[in-house]
Amino acid sequence: MAEEGQQHPIKIYLWIWLLLFVVSFFSYMVDYLQFQGALRWTLILVFMFVKAGFIVAIFMHMQWERLALKLAILGPPVAILVLIWLMSYEGFYIEDSRVEYYGESTMEPQTPAHH
């Protein structure tokens, strides 16, 4: 853990500010160049995670913490993301099995039968 009163060089913070502006510029260029589809969302997420990583590592002083504290803070969000991914994977499996069994997608709106 960083010692009480320990100062980090201001140069580090200025470089990170510059990097955040550069990554934000690229993030805005995704919209300006009108990327579409998976490429658009992949780039947006990559730039978002890069900026969040810089902010957590430098401005929240995570880079200078012990490994145990890093894992205690960053572990639970990673576990939640893994569980969300598993749930979405299971949802796609259930949808595919329903399409196979019923012969049509259940996600499409159904029109009620009129008698």
Sequence and secondary structure as in RCSB ss.txt:
>XXXX:A:sequence
MAEEGQQHPIKIYLWIWLLLFVVSFFSYMVDYLQFQGALRWTLILVFMFVKAGFIVAIFMHMQWERLALKLAILG
PPVAILVLIWLMSYEGFYIEDSRVEYYGESTMEPQTPAHH
>XXXX:A:secstr
   TT    HHHHHHHHHHHHHHHHHHHHHHHTT  HHHHHHHHHHHHHHHHHHIIIIIT GGGS HHHHHHHHH
HHHHHHHHHHHHHHHHHHHHHHHHHHHSS SSS       
